[in-house]
Amino acid sequence: MKKFYLINLLVFFLFLTGIDSLAQCGMGYTQAQLNWDNVDYYWNSGGNGPYENYITDAMEQSQRFGIGSNYLTIATSSNALVNPGSGNHADNTTHIGEMAGYTGSDVQYNPSANGQFITITFNNAVTNLNFALYDVDASARFDFAAVNGILPQLITLTGGANNTIFLNGTFAPYVTSTGTNAANNVNTNTVTVTVAGPVTQITITATTIGTDAVFWLSDINACVTGSFPNNYNQAPNSQPFTGPAGNQPDYFIVTPDNNSAYIVDPATGNTRWLFTDASMNYMNSFGYDPYNHLLYYISENVTVNPANKALKRYDLTTGTITTLVADITATLGIPTFNYGVESAGAAYYDGAIYVGIEGGKYDPSGTSNDRTRETIFWRINLDGSLNPTVAYQVYASNAFLDASTTSIHDFGDFVIKNGVLYDFNTARNSSNYSQSKYQHFNLMTGASTIYNNPGTTSWNGQAGMTWSGNLYYFRATGSGTSGVGYYDEAGNNSAPLNITLIGGGPAWPGGAGDASENFRPRCDFGDAPASYDPVATSPAVHERFDSLRLGLTWDNEWVKTSSVGAGADGTDEDGVSTVPLLDTGTFNYAIDVDVYNNSGANATVSAWLDYNGNGVYDASEGVTTTVATSASMQTVTLVWWGINTPLLIGQTTYLRVRITSASKGMGTANPTGYYDVGEVEDYQVLVDRVLPVDLISFDVKLHTDNTVKIDWKTDNENNVGTYQVERSSDGVNWNRIASLNAKNQNDVQHYSYTDNIPLKGKSYYRLRITNKPDGSTEKYSVTRTVTIQSKFGIQVLPNPAVDKASVLIDAPVADIATFRLVGISGKVLYQQTVNLKQGMNTVPITGLTRYQPGVYMAQIVSAEGIFTKQFIIKNN
């Protein structure tokens, strides 16, 4: 007795725990529903409608359906369990006496013998499993069993007024009914089934089918593991880049009415060719995997081929086309109908391919016997090697109104975002599109929102999505034209932008075949260490444009590959054939760059040499030039004049060269960032001694008021040509004033030169050192400065003066100065502004008789200082 009491207490405790757990899902679980309103439970109807031999017994007896982010399999023990009658659907609304939480369509079963059963198996254990069985009547008995793996689970049943429940809350409850045959509009013979779980499988056995064997299975609710990811399309390294002349377009892939794929910028309508599959007339059903750069699609011809069941894949990295699945029915159990895999849609989401199968209809007479099939959306899971493993339904919609020729669903296309399937339904009847709509189906909850076409004209189209998550429709806009427009996810469309094909590839034929998720094309990146591209979304990057490049080749990469030697890009780095050494000290560094600009307009070539070794390309380290358009390769020379590096012999630094259209405005401030055309190349530069001489010192000093002494010392001279003394008034423009031959001795040597005619004011001096054979290699010293104070020469004539005099001013430079007449006490008696030219100037002064005879001063006040000359005023 004690042992029996403990067991019953445990069962009672588990029962209470299970009831409490139904209130919400536990940690790691999410509420989900399999809603029969939005999937198709098909059956083998033989040669009759609606499935006319497209469904086999094996397909009927084992069907998979998505429930949230998981799936379940419903298997029947006999092909006789499902038989709703010729022309009817197994998922139907025949039973209308429903329970709250289990409304809408239900699955009709018609067991033909006692003991037939249904098994529902979940791919992952679920909790809080619950559903209803309708019409358990007419002396029927149903038994239930549930397990988690091999462990039995407790089951709770709730019966209607005409049902009796036995062993409730145990591992093996069952329910019986009275002999009453309940009508389809009441729920008095409804049994609800609840398993707190976790549970992986539940079996429903029609132990006794009674006198009315028909019953219905309601929607299935459960807490499932996991959930659907948000922003799944935003794969690493798929975000569009930003740039100084405009950001990279947020592309997606489209196909018009031909067998080629293109990428479209929905902000402008500009479109570029991507690739062609010439095996058939058209491409369709695009789903793009941005993680592995794979496009899933189907090929089709003008004439529909029901036997076409192949799913293909294009590898955008290798440029190869493969047939992923030759027959999706034979391999994955996906039934196809009179369109095969053609004229439908596809998407890629959550690591899986989603494929649509056009339903069509059964139409033996063209009149009242017309029966629609459902258009079905399937998820195909992939393994770690990206091979398909299992397929299951996630969504379905009637293709036609039953017993009519009115189309109510037509692909269009679909796309999946954040666990919601957006069905772009383009149904039309003749030229009337009033049946077209957007349907948002929540894959987790089964909830659905519909936005109907507010008019009768073409409204939506193929479904495209950008990296930012914006949705777009893509459709034909006229004969030979296509357009792309924004969909706001609330039933509103923007006006379409016309598609414009730019670049090469097959001509745009118009129309709209399909569209896909976001796509970032392969580009050319720099490959210097990561510090040279500090912002991940704005590295040095260019999209390919065959008429504008560096050297003969162009690289195609998905991401930037940094490398210590700047060699990750391999042999495509061919714009600079020879990278010169960087000398220590002050030096002119020059490179020759091979440039191809056949764009029809000017291009800009900019380059940066990190000669200060700080790990970034500074604007001050850049040089730039303009290259005219030409059908031939051109070579341009870029020079960094008089640079001085603190790097030591044996160290390395980096060089970057970029080319783009001159209209982009690229300058020395743009070593990074996106450009839509051009190329970038990085090179490692070795620091070493270029000329065989060590410049120990270089001094420039004012020797006298009017001479400058230049002295320098060297060591280890070997094959040095000349030391050329250069002078400049502005530090930019230089003139050679002397040239001394090198002594080429191994010990310390002294050199000296005197500039006897120096410039007035501030002057700059440097040494240009050349090698002996031809003087082509050069090295520069640091720059030194001296200042020679400028002086104004002043004379007053005549002196003494009586009534008037002339002040003669010898100005060393042109200047605006002030002339002042100053008394002996220092008082300014008169002043005027004078514009002085370089050289001799005359300033007349009159009316001197007004002043007392005596000593006075003529002064010039200028930026160079105050200069004074005494003179005498006397009486007549």
Secondary structure in CASP SS format (residue, H / E / C, confidence):
PFRMAT SS
TARGET T0000
AUTHOR 0000-0000-0000
METHOD secondary structure of the structure
MODEL  1
M C 1.00
K H 1.00
K H 1.00
F H 1.00
Y H 1.00
L H 1.00
I H 1.00
N H 1.00
L H 1.00
L H 1.00
V H 1.00
F H 1.00
F H 1.00
L H 1.00
F H 1.00
L H 1.00
T H 1.00
G H 1.00
I H 1.00
D H 1.00
S H 1.00
L C 1.00
A C 1.00
Q C 1.00
C C 1.00
G C 1.00
M C 1.00
G C 1.00
Y E 1.00
T E 1.00
Q E 1.00
A E 1.00
Q E 1.00
L E 1.00
N C 1.00
W H 1.00
D H 1.00
N H 1.00
V C 1.00
D C 1.00
Y C 1.00
Y C 1.00
W C 1.00
N C 1.00
S C 1.00
G C 1.00
G C 1.00
N C 1.00
G C 1.00
P C 1.00
Y C 1.00
E C 1.00
N C 1.00
Y C 1.00
I C 1.00
T C 1.00
D H 1.00
A H 1.00
M H 1.00
E H 1.00
Q H 1.00
S E 1.00
Q E 1.00
R E 1.00
F E 1.00
G E 1.00
I E 1.00
G C 1.00
S C 1.00
N E 1.00
Y E 1.00
L E 1.00
T E 1.00
I E 1.00
A E 1.00
T E 1.00
S C 1.00
S C 1.00
N C 1.00
A C 1.00
L C 1.00
V C 1.00
N C 1.00
P C 1.00
G C 1.00
S C 1.00
G C 1.00
N C 1.00
H C 1.00
A C 1.00
D E 1.00
N E 1.00
T C 1.00
T C 1.00
H C 1.00
I C 1.00
G C 1.00
E C 1.00
M C 1.00
A C 1.00
G C 1.00
Y C 1.00
T C 1.00
G C 1.00
S C 1.00
D E 1.00
V E 1.00
Q E 1.00
Y E 1.00
N C 1.00
P C 1.00
S C 1.00
A C 1.00
N C 1.00
G C 1.00
Q E 1.00
F E 1.00
I E 1.00
T E 1.00
I E 1.00
T E 1.00
F E 1.00
N E 1.00
N E 1.00
A E 1.00
V E 1.00
T E 1.00
N E 1.00
L E 1.00
N E 1.00
F E 1.00
A E 1.00
L E 1.00
Y E 1.00
D C 1.00
V C 1.00
D C 1.00
A C 1.00
S C 1.00
A C 1.00
R E 1.00
F E 1.00
D E 1.00
F E 1.00
A E 1.00
A E 1.00
V E 1.00
N E 1.00
G C 1.00
I C 1.00
L E 1.00
P E 1.00
Q C 1.00
L C 1.00
I C 1.00
T E 1.00
L E 1.00
T E 1.00
G C 1.00
G C 1.00
A C 1.00
N C 1.00
N E 1.00
T E 1.00
I E 1.00
F E 1.00
L C 1.00
N C 1.00
G C 1.00
T C 1.00
F C 1.00
A C 1.00
P C 1.00
Y E 1.00
V E 1.00
T E 1.00
S E 1.00
T C 1.00
G C 1.00
T C 1.00
N C 1.00
A C 1.00
A C 1.00
N C 1.00
N C 1.00
V C 1.00
N C 1.00
T C 1.00
N C 1.00
T C 1.00
V E 1.00
T E 1.00
V E 1.00
T E 1.00
V E 1.00
A C 1.00
G C 1.00
P C 1.00
V E 1.00
T E 1.00
Q E 1.00
I E 1.00
T E 1.00
I E 1.00
T E 1.00
A E 1.00
T E 1.00
T E 1.00
I C 1.00
G C 1.00
T C 1.00
D C 1.00
A C 1.00
V C 1.00
F E 1.00
W E 1.00
L E 1.00
S C 1.00
D C 1.00
I E 1.00
N E 1.00
A E 1.00
C E 1.00
V E 1.00
T E 1.00
G C 1.00
S C 1.00
F C 1.00
P C 1.00
N C 1.00
N C 1.00
Y C 1.00
N C 1.00
Q C 1.00
A C 1.00
P C 1.00
N C 1.00
S C 1.00
Q C 1.00
P C 1.00
F C 1.00
T C 1.00
G C 1.00
P C 1.00
A C 1.00
G C 1.00
N C 1.00
Q C 1.00
P C 1.00
D C 1.00
Y C 1.00
F E 1.00
I E 1.00
V E 1.00
T E 1.00
P C 1.00
D C 1.00
N C 1.00
N C 1.00
S E 1.00
A E 1.00
Y E 1.00
I E 1.00
V E 1.00
D C 1.00
P C 1.00
A C 1.00
T C 1.00
G C 1.00
N E 1.00
T E 1.00
R E 1.00
W E 1.00
L E 1.00
F E 1.00
T E 1.00
D C 1.00
A C 1.00
S C 1.00
M C 1.00
N C 1.00
Y E 1.00
M E 1.00
N E 1.00
S E 1.00
F E 1.00
G E 1.00
Y E 1.00
D E 1.00
P C 1.00
Y C 1.00
N C 1.00
H C 1.00
L E 1.00
L E 1.00
Y E 1.00
Y E 1.00
I E 1.00
S E 1.00
E E 1.00
N C 1.00
V C 1.00
T C 1.00
V C 1.00
N C 1.00
P C 1.00
A C 1.00
N C 1.00
K C 1.00
A C 1.00
L E 1.00
K E 1.00
R E 1.00
Y E 1.00
D E 1.00
L C 1.00
T C 1.00
T C 1.00
G C 1.00
T E 1.00
I E 1.00
T E 1.00
T E 1.00
L E 1.00
V E 1.00
A C 1.00
D C 1.00
I H 1.00
T H 1.00
A H 1.00
T H 1.00
L H 1.00
G C 1.00
I C 1.00
P C 1.00
T C 1.00
F E 1.00
N C 1.00
Y C 1.00
G E 1.00
V C 1.00
E C 1.00
S C 1.00
A C 1.00
G C 1.00
A E 1.00
A E 1.00
Y E 1.00
Y E 1.00
D C 1.00
G C 1.00
A E 1.00
I E 1.00
Y E 1.00
V E 1.00
G E 1.00
I E 1.00
E C 1.00
G C 1.00
G C 1.00
K E 1.00
Y E 1.00
D C 1.00
P C 1.00
S C 1.00
G C 1.00
T C 1.00
S C 1.00
N C 1.00
D C 1.00
R E 1.00
T E 1.00
R C 1.00
E E 1.00
T E 1.00
I E 1.00
F E 1.00
W E 1.00
R E 1.00
I E 1.00
N E 1.00
L E 1.00
D C 1.00
G C 1.00
S C 1.00
L C 1.00
N C 1.00
P E 1.00
T E 1.00
V E 1.00
A E 1.00
Y E 1.00
Q E 1.00
V E 1.00
Y E 1.00
A E 1.00
S E 1.00
N E 1.00
A C 1.00
F E 1.00
L C 1.00
D C 1.00
A C 1.00
S C 1.00
T C 1.00
T C 1.00
S E 1.00
I C 1.00
H C 1.00
D C 1.00
F E 1.00
G E 1.00
D E 1.00
F E 1.00
V E 1.00
I E 1.00
K E 1.00
N C 1.00
G C 1.00
V E 1.00
L E 1.00
Y E 1.00
D E 1.00
F E 1.00
N E 1.00
T C 1.00
A C 1.00
R C 1.00
N E 1.00
S C 1.00
S C 1.00
N E 1.00
Y C 1.00
S C 1.00
Q C 1.00
S C 1.00
K E 1.00
Y E 1.00
Q E 1.00
H E 1.00
F E 1.00
N E 1.00
L C 1.00
M C 1.00
T C 1.00
G C 1.00
A C 1.00
S E 1.00
T E 1.00
I E 1.00
Y E 1.00
N E 1.00
N C 1.00
P C 1.00
G C 1.00
T C 1.00
T C 1.00
S C 1.00
W C 1.00
N C 1.00
G C 1.00
Q E 1.00
A E 1.00
G E 1.00
M E 1.00
T C 1.00
W C 1.00
S C 1.00
G C 1.00
N C 1.00
L E 1.00
Y E 1.00
Y E 1.00
F E 1.00
R E 1.00
A E 1.00
T E 1.00
G E 1.00
S C 1.00
G C 1.00
T E 1.00
S E 1.00
G E 1.00
V E 1.00
G E 1.00
Y E 1.00
Y E 1.00
D C 1.00
E C 1.00
A C 1.00
G C 1.00
N C 1.00
N E 1.00
S C 1.00
A C 1.00
P C 1.00
L E 1.00
N E 1.00
I C 1.00
T E 1.00
L E 1.00
I C 1.00
G C 1.00
G C 1.00
G C 1.00
P C 1.00
A C 1.00
W C 1.00
P C 1.00
G C 1.00
G C 1.00
A C 1.00
G C 1.00
D E 1.00
A E 1.00
S E 1.00
E E 1.00
N E 1.00
F C 1.00
R C 1.00
P C 1.00
R C 1.00
C E 1.00
D E 1.00
F E 1.00
G C 1.00
D C 1.00
A C 1.00
P C 1.00
A H 1.00
S H 1.00
Y H 1.00
D C 1.00
P C 1.00
V C 1.00
A C 1.00
T C 1.00
S C 1.00
P C 1.00
A E 1.00
V E 1.00
H E 1.00
E E 1.00
R C 1.00
F C 1.00
D C 1.00
S C 1.00
L E 1.00
R E 1.00
L E 1.00
G C 1.00
L C 1.00
T C 1.00
W C 1.00
D C 1.00
N C 1.00
E E 1.00
W C 1.00
V C 1.00
K C 1.00
T C 1.00
S C 1.00
S C 1.00
V C 1.00
G C 1.00
A C 1.00
G C 1.00
A C 1.00
D C 1.00
G H 1.00
T H 1.00
D H 1.00
E C 1.00
D C 1.00
G C 1.00
V C 1.00
S C 1.00
T C 1.00
V C 1.00
P C 1.00
L C 1.00
L E 1.00
D C 1.00
T C 1.00
G E 1.00
T E 1.00
F E 1.00
N E 1.00
Y E 1.00
A E 1.00
I E 1.00
D E 1.00
V E 1.00
D E 1.00
V E 1.00
Y E 1.00
N E 1.00
N C 1.00
S C 1.00
G C 1.00
A C 1.00
N C 1.00
A E 1.00
T E 1.00
V E 1.00
S E 1.00
A E 1.00
W E 1.00
L E 1.00
D C 1.00
Y C 1.00
N C 1.00
G C 1.00
N C 1.00
G C 1.00
V C 1.00
Y C 1.00
D C 1.00
A H 1.00
S H 1.00
E H 1.00
G E 1.00
V E 1.00
T E 1.00
T E 1.00
T E 1.00
V E 1.00
A C 1.00
T C 1.00
S C 1.00
A C 1.00
S C 1.00
M C 1.00
Q E 1.00
T E 1.00
V E 1.00
T E 1.00
L E 1.00
V E 1.00
W E 1.00
W E 1.00
G E 1.00
I E 1.00
N E 1.00
T E 1.00
P C 1.00
L C 1.00
L C 1.00
I C 1.00
G C 1.00
Q C 1.00
T E 1.00
T E 1.00
Y E 1.00
L E 1.00
R E 1.00
V E 1.00
R E 1.00
I E 1.00
T E 1.00
S E 1.00
A H 1.00
S H 1.00
K H 1.00
G C 1.00
M C 1.00
G C 1.00
T C 1.00
A C 1.00
N C 1.00
P C 1.00
T C 1.00
G E 1.00
Y E 1.00
Y E 1.00
D C 1.00
V C 1.00
G C 1.00
E E 1.00
V E 1.00
E E 1.00
D E 1.00
Y E 1.00
Q E 1.00
V E 1.00
L E 1.00
V E 1.00
D C 1.00
R C 1.00
V C 1.00
L C 1.00
P C 1.00
V C 1.00
D E 1.00
L E 1.00
I E 1.00
S E 1.00
F E 1.00
D E 1.00
V E 1.00
K E 1.00
L E 1.00
H E 1.00
T E 1.00
D C 1.00
N C 1.00
T E 1.00
V E 1.00
K E 1.00
I E 1.00
D E 1.00
W E 1.00
K E 1.00
T E 1.00
D E 1.00
N C 1.00
E C 1.00
N C 1.00
N C 1.00
V E 1.00
G E 1.00
T E 1.00
Y E 1.00
Q E 1.00
V E 1.00
E E 1.00
R E 1.00
S E 1.00
S C 1.00
D C 1.00
G C 1.00
V C 1.00
N C 1.00
W C 1.00
N E 1.00
R E 1.00
I E 1.00
A E 1.00
S E 1.00
L E 1.00
N E 1.00
A C 1.00
K C 1.00
N C 1.00
Q C 1.00
N C 1.00
D C 1.00
V C 1.00
Q E 1.00
H E 1.00
Y E 1.00
S E 1.00
Y E 1.00
T E 1.00
D E 1.00
N C 1.00
I C 1.00
P C 1.00
L C 1.00
K C 1.00
G E 1.00
K E 1.00
S E 1.00
Y E 1.00
Y E 1.00
R E 1.00
L E 1.00
R E 1.00
I E 1.00
T E 1.00
N E 1.00
K C 1.00
P C 1.00
D C 1.00
G C 1.00
S C 1.00
T C 1.00
E E 1.00
K E 1.00
Y E 1.00
S C 1.00
V C 1.00
T C 1.00
R E 1.00
T E 1.00
V E 1.00
T E 1.00
I E 1.00
Q C 1.00
S C 1.00
K C 1.00
F C 1.00
G E 1.00
I E 1.00
Q E 1.00
V E 1.00
L E 1.00
P C 1.00
N C 1.00
P C 1.00
A E 1.00
V C 1.00
D C 1.00
K C 1.00
A E 1.00
S E 1.00
V E 1.00
L E 1.00
I E 1.00
D E 1.00
A E 1.00
P C 1.00
V C 1.00
A C 1.00
D E 1.00
I E 1.00
A E 1.00
T E 1.00
F E 1.00
R E 1.00
L E 1.00
V E 1.00
G E 1.00
I C 1.00
S C 1.00
G C 1.00
K C 1.00
V E 1.00
L E 1.00
Y E 1.00
Q E 1.00
Q E 1.00
T E 1.00
V E 1.00
N E 1.00
L E 1.00
K C 1.00
Q C 1.00
G E 1.00
M E 1.00
N E 1.00
T E 1.00
V E 1.00
P E 1.00
I E 1.00
T C 1.00
G C 1.00
L H 1.00
T H 1.00
R H 1.00
Y C 1.00
Q C 1.00
P C 1.00
G E 1.00
V E 1.00
Y E 1.00
M E 1.00
A E 1.00
Q E 1.00
I E 1.00
V E 1.00
S E 1.00
A C 1.00
E C 1.00
G E 1.00
I E 1.00
F E 1.00
T E 1.00
K E 1.00
Q E 1.00
F E 1.00
I E 1.00
I E 1.00
K C 1.00
N C 1.00
N C 1.00
END
